Amino acid sequence: MLNRQRREKPQRAQAIRDGRRVEAPRFGVDEDVCTGDHACIRLSGCPSLGLKRLDDPLRDDPVASIDQSCVGCGNCGEVADAAVLCPSFYRADVIHNPGTWETRLARFRARIIGWLQARRDANRLTFEAQP
């Protein structure tokens, strides 16, 4: 996979400079969903998978995380999905030089999500500490 990335990286960079649409997969681990059993690290053997300790005092175990050395092969997510190990893996496609339709759709989605988040925050109960 690393040899393939070495071949493709200059081609992808040139396509981005030329203004062509390029999709680049990025993988991640949702910290809220990760159970901390580390089966994904044991099964895939991916060097970009590591452990990350959270600041949450209620969670003792560190969670899996994917660092920036990830080349986007997708092996970690495939292993997790195939073995039904962990639902915390996600794939996000980064689109370079998006078209007009994609830009408008992204703005529309951002507006809807912003509205939903504002509505949720307005209905949320807050507790303040008394002095």
Residue pairs with C-beta under 8 A, 6 or more apart in sequence:
1 71
1 73
1 75
2 71
5 71
5 72
12 22
12 24
15 22
16 22
16 96
16 97
19 97
20 97
21 95
21 96
21 97
21 98
21 99
22 95
22 96
22 97
23 93
23 94
23 95
23 96
24 72
24 93
24 94
24 95
24 96
25 72
25 74
25 91
25 92
25 93
25 94
26 70
26 72
26 91
26 92
26 93
26 94
27 66
27 70
27 72
27 74
27 76
27 77
27 89
27 90
27 91
27 92
28 66
28 89
28 90
28 92
29 40
29 63
29 64
29 65
29 66
29 88
29 89
29 90
30 88
30 89
30 90
31 52
31 54
31 63
31 65
31 88
33 86
33 87
33 88
34 63
34 64
34 86
34 88
35 61
35 86
35 88
36 59
36 61
36 62
36 63
36 64
37 61
37 85
37 86
38 51
38 64
39 80
39 83
39 85
39 86
40 49
40 64
40 76
40 79
40 80
40 85
40 86
40 89
41 49
41 50
41 51
41 64
43 79
43 80
43 83
43 85
44 75
44 76
44 79
44 80
46 70
46 73
46 75
46 76
47 69
48 66
48 67
48 68
48 69
48 70
48 71
48 76
49 64
49 65
49 66
49 76
50 64
50 65
50 66
50 67
51 62
51 63
51 64
51 65
52 62
52 63
52 64
52 65
53 62
54 62
54 63
63 88
64 86
64 88
66 76
74 91
76 89
77 89
77 90
77 91
79 85
80 86
80 88
80 89
81 89
95 102
98 106
